[in-house]
Structure formats: structure tokens, C-alpha cells
């Protein structure tokens, strides 16, 4: 089941060059980014702020982002940085808690199992291929945590 999340309150500035590509990317990724940020942060308003912060950063460096090996992967890193930044700003240190899963495994599990994205949708969001997501999900399912299960969302 997907979370219903309102769009980010403030629109990010639009880059002067390649603005059509930017707007297309934003329209395609904004809602899933909001869903993911809401799951990680646990608060819709803060999640919207994190996503707006991510899109502002993407807009500022859009020309360089277009030259990256994988636009989606580079943008995902920007989103993750914004989510951690907002969590730190509001004193939610849980996003940095250690987990027996790698960051890639945890994100694949969050997107696929918690938010209900298909493997191809998850791969597109993370900027990897379907096989990488399948491998991450499979290895996450086999991982054994010696202490306790990972908390992949807010407490």
C-alpha cells in the first residue's frame, strides 16, 4: 500500500539550461521521493521539506547531473543526503542507526516491500538494473542480524 503524500510545498527553482528535462524528471520522481522520505522521516511536512531541498540541489547542478553515468543514481544520492540532513536538523538520529543491511539493501527493501514499488520501478528510482535490485532483496532476506531486526522506518 502506497502512502498518500501531498506535494512539496515550495517549488524548487528551475535550471536555466535543460529545464524541460528537469521538469520531466521532477514530474516522474517527485511522488516516489515523497513516499520514500515520508517512510524514512516519519513526518509528511518534513519529508516534503527534504524533497524540496533535494530538488533545489538537483536544479543547482542540473547540467552536471545530466552528464553523470546514471542520473537516477546520482539524484538518489542527493535525496538521501537531504533526508539525512532534515532528520539531523530535527533531531531524528534514527536514520543513521546501524543496520545489518547495506544502504542499497535497505533502500530496495523500503521501496519494494514497504512502499510496494515493483522491482523495475525500484531499479529505476535507485538508478540500477533489475538484477541489482533482485540481488539486494535476496541478500537482505538471507541476512541475519545478531542483535535485532533493522528499523527501516521511523519508530
C-alpha positions, 0 to 999 in steps of 0.5 A, spaced: 500 500 500 502 506 497 502 512 502 498 518 500 503 524 500 501 531 498 506 535 494 512 539 496 510 545 498 515 550 495 517 549 488 524 548 487 527 553 482 528 551 475 535 550 471 536 555 466 539 550 461 535 543 460 529 545 464 524 541 460 528 535 462 528 537 469 521 538 469 520 531 466 524 528 471 521 532 477 514 530 474 516 522 474 520 522 481 517 527 485 511 522 488 516 516 489 521 521 493 515 523 497 513 516 499 520 514 500 522 520 505 515 520 508 517 512 510 524 514 512 522 521 516 516 519 519 513 526 518 509 528 511 511 536 512 518 534 513 519 529 508 516 534 503 521 539 506 527 534 504 524 533 497 524 540 496 531 541 498 533 535 494 530 538 488 533 545 489 540 541 489 538 537 483 536 544 479 543 547 482 547 542 478 542 540 473 547 540 467 552 536 471 547 531 473 545 530 466 552 528 464 553 523 470 553 515 468 546 514 471 542 520 473 537 516 477 543 514 481 546 520 482 539 524 484 538 518 489 544 520 492 542 527 493 535 525 496 538 521 501 543 526 503 537 531 504 533 526 508 539 525 512 540 532 513 532 534 515 532 528 520 539 531 523 536 538 523 530 535 527 533 531 531 531 524 528 538 520 529 534 514 527 536 514 520 543 513 521 542 507 526 546 501 524 543 496 520 545 489 518 543 491 511 547 495 506 544 502 504 542 499 497 539 493 501 535 497 505 533 502 500 530 496 495 527 493 501 523 500 503 521 501 496 519 494 494 516 491 500 514 497 504 512 502 499 510 496 494 514 499 488 515 493 483 522 491 482 523 495 475 520 501 478 525 500 484 531 499 479 529 505 476 528 510 482 535 507 485 538 508 478 540 500 477 538 494 473 533 489 475 538 484 477 541 489 482 535 490 485 533 482 485 540 481 488 539 486 494 532 483 496 535 476 496 541 478 500 537 482 505 532 476 506 538 471 507 541 476 512 541 475 519 542 480 524 545 478 531 542 483 535 535 485 532 531 486 526 533 493 522 528 499 523 527 501 516 522 506 518 521 511 523 519 508 530 
